[in-house]
Amino acid sequence: MSSICNPDPIRIGLVADEPIRLAGLITIFDLPAEQGQAQLIPVTGSIAELLGSASLEYLVIDLHASSGIGALETVRRARPDLRLIVIGPEGDNELVMNSIVAGARAYLDLTAGPEVVRSAIGVVTSGSIWAPRRLLSRLIDRLLKVPAVRLAANPQLTERERQVLELILLARSNREIAAELGIEERTVKSYVGRLMRKTGADNRIKLSVSALSQSLLPQDDRSQ
């Protein structure tokens, strides 16, 4: 008789200034994991404390906090590998796109219920992006219109850099890339930094768009 084992638990950092809002976010994790899914464990603290936790790969940020969009910039500079889930005001399309450009993998409005937030977190932990469909094409158009002077022309990549880039395009985290390539996580961070410098990108989404628009990987690699 076979049984399905759930994956290891996933720790999710939570950032919110107001205790009531933070308590509301924590209740989302009271929902039990479905069969075959990882249990999500909330971790609270200041941004500085959470960024210092190397075991965290995901972070939920409430943009109602006083730091607002600046919090995303802080995270992007310190931990570009973190996958962000942003909760913010409804109807502000520019804020949604700015959040995703700043590294957010999901954007939810403040009225989103626990089930919706949990679903969005599940999408992000599976390696995808959760955002209003009407904005995704506009987002790609914006990123593809980055001035050419900001992007290196036909950057030359080493074989290892191409391997890392291929896994970034598959939405792998630094830890997952390290495990797959048999190298240390800090080495992966070094390769990601080199790729960003070579392409002129300052976050993974821009790096991915740059890689696709400039055909930095052979077609066979990108289609796997």
C-alpha positions in Angstrom: 0.0 0.0 0.0 1.6 3.3 -1.2 1.4 6.6 0.6 2.1 10.1 -0.4 4.7 11.9 1.7 4.5 15.6 2.1 7.6 17.6 1.3 9.7 19.2 4.0 8.0 22.3 5.7 8.7 25.7 4.1 9.4 28.7 6.3 7.8 32.0 5.2 8.9 35.3 6.6 6.2 37.8 7.4 6.7 41.6 7.5 3.9 44.0 8.8 4.1 47.0 11.0 0.7 46.7 12.7 0.3 43.8 15.2 -3.3 43.3 14.1 -2.3 42.9 10.5 0.6 40.6 11.4 -1.7 38.4 13.5 -4.1 38.2 10.5 -1.3 37.0 8.3 -0.2 34.4 10.8 -3.8 32.9 10.8 -3.4 32.1 7.1 -0.9 29.4 8.1 -3.5 27.7 10.3 -4.8 26.0 7.2 -3.4 22.5 7.0 -1.3 21.5 4.0 -3.1 19.4 1.4 -1.8 15.9 0.6 1.5 16.1 -1.2 2.0 19.8 -0.3 4.5 21.2 2.1 3.4 22.7 5.4 4.0 26.4 5.5 5.5 27.8 8.7 5.3 31.6 9.5 8.4 33.4 10.7 8.0 36.9 12.1 10.5 39.7 12.8 11.9 42.9 11.3 13.1 43.0 7.8 16.7 43.1 9.0 16.1 40.0 11.2 14.4 38.1 8.4 17.0 39.0 5.8 19.7 37.6 8.2 18.0 34.2 8.2 19.7 32.2 5.5 17.1 29.4 5.7 14.3 31.8 4.5 13.6 31.7 0.8 10.2 33.4 0.8 8.9 36.6 2.3 5.5 38.2 2.6 5.5 42.0 2.8 2.5 44.1 3.7 2.9 47.4 1.8 0.5 49.0 4.3 3.7 49.2 6.4 5.3 52.6 6.6 8.3 51.6 4.5 6.1 50.7 1.5 7.8 50.0 -1.8 11.1 51.0 -0.2 11.0 47.7 1.7 11.2 45.8 -1.6 14.2 47.7 -2.7 15.9 46.9 0.7 15.2 43.2 0.2 16.4 43.3 -3.4 19.7 44.8 -2.5 20.3 42.5 0.4 18.8 39.2 -0.7 18.0 39.1 -4.5 17.4 35.4 -4.2 14.3 35.8 -1.9 10.9 35.2 -3.5 8.5 38.0 -2.4 4.8 38.0 -2.0 3.4 41.5 -1.7 0.1 42.6 -0.2 -0.9 46.2 -1.1 -3.8 48.5 -2.2 -6.2 47.5 -4.9 -6.4 49.2 -8.3 -2.9 50.7 -8.3 -1.6 49.1 -11.5 1.6 51.1 -11.4 2.4 49.9 -7.9 1.7 46.3 -8.9 4.2 46.5 -11.8 6.7 48.4 -9.8 6.5 45.7 -7.1 7.1 42.9 -9.6 9.9 44.8 -11.2 11.4 45.2 -7.7 11.4 41.4 -7.4 7.9 40.4 -6.1 6.6 37.0 -7.4 3.0 37.8 -6.3 0.8 40.8 -5.7 -2.4 40.6 -3.7 -4.8 43.4 -2.7 -5.6 44.1 0.9 -9.0 42.5 0.6 -7.6 39.1 -0.3 -8.9 36.3 2.0 -6.8 33.6 3.6 -7.5 31.0 0.9 -6.4 33.4 -1.8 -3.2 34.4 0.0 -2.5 30.7 0.7 -3.1 29.9 -3.0 -0.7 32.7 -4.1 2.0 31.5 -1.7 1.6 28.0 -3.2 2.0 29.4 -6.7 5.2 31.2 -5.7 6.7 28.3 -3.9 6.1 26.2 -7.0 8.2 28.6 -9.0 5.5 30.7 -10.8 4.2 34.3 -10.6 0.8 35.4 -9.3 -0.3 38.7 -10.7 -3.4 40.1 -12.4 -3.4 38.7 -15.9 -4.2 42.1 -17.5 -0.9 43.5 -16.2 1.5 40.7 -17.2 1.8 41.7 -20.9 2.3 45.3 -19.9 5.0 44.2 -17.5 6.9 42.2 -20.2 6.6 45.2 -22.6 8.0 47.5 -20.0 11.0 45.2 -19.2 11.7 44.7 -22.9 11.9 48.4 -23.4 14.8 48.9 -21.0 17.2 51.2 -22.8 19.9 49.3 -24.7 22.6 51.3 -23.0 21.7 49.5 -19.7 22.2 46.1 -21.2 25.5 44.6 -22.2 25.6 43.7 -25.9 25.9 39.9 -26.5 27.6 39.2 -23.2 29.8 36.1 -23.2 28.8 33.5 -20.7 30.9 30.6 -19.3 29.4 27.1 -19.3 28.7 27.3 -15.6 27.0 30.7 -16.0 24.8 29.2 -18.7 23.9 26.3 -16.4 22.9 28.7 -13.6 21.0 31.0 -16.0 19.0 28.0 -17.3 17.9 27.1 -13.8 17.0 30.7 -13.0 14.7 30.7 -16.0 13.1 27.6 -14.4 12.5 29.8 -11.3 14.9 27.8 -9.2 16.1 29.3 -5.9 19.8 29.6 -5.1 19.6 26.7 -2.8 17.9 24.5 -5.5 20.5 25.6 -8.0 23.3 24.7 -5.7 21.8 21.3 -5.0 21.3 20.5 -8.7 24.8 21.6 -9.7 26.6 20.2 -6.7 28.1 23.5 -5.6 27.7 25.8 -2.6 24.9 28.3 -2.3 27.4 31.2 -1.9 29.0 30.1 -5.2 25.5 30.3 -6.9 25.1 33.8 -5.5 28.4 34.8 -7.0 27.3 33.4 -10.4 24.0 35.3 -10.2 25.9 38.5 -9.4 28.1 38.0 -12.5 25.1 37.3 -14.7 23.4 40.5 -13.5 26.5 42.6 -14.1 27.0 41.1 -17.6 23.4 41.7 -18.6 22.9 45.0 -16.8 19.9 43.5 -14.8 19.3 44.3 -11.2 16.8 41.5 -10.3 16.0 38.1 -11.5 13.0 39.0 -13.6 15.0 41.5 -15.6 17.8 39.0 -15.9 15.3 36.4 -17.3 13.8 38.9 -19.7 17.3 39.9 -20.9 18.3 36.3 -21.3 15.3 35.5 -23.4 15.4 38.8 -25.5 19.1 38.4 -26.2 18.9 34.6 -26.7 21.7 34.0 -24.2 21.0 30.3 -24.1 20.7 27.8 -27.0 17.2 27.0 -28.0 17.5 23.4 -26.8 18.4 24.6 -23.3 15.5 27.0 -23.1 13.0 24.5 -24.2 13.8 21.8 -21.6 
